Amino acid sequence: MNDESLKSLFSTIKILPSAFWIFLAVDALGYSSIHAFYPNMPKFFQEKFDFSNTESGTTSSLPYLIASLSVPIFGSLIYKIGE
């Protein structure tokens, strides 16, 4: 990238609304706090709730399953409503 394209990029970033930056911060903090828990989640379920290895693995995969099903649905709804 040359200096002119960097200046253009930074000038574009500066005009983003504050709501975008708040959303970005909340999203990053939420993702990092929950995602750090995922590797320990099966062991936690086994110790805290007496889940079997299979049950804890299935329960740990639920957030990914819900996200993979809901993101396309809500994305298309938001797209249609936004038009």
Order of alpha helices (4+ residues) and beta strands (2+ residues): alpha-alpha-alpha-alpha
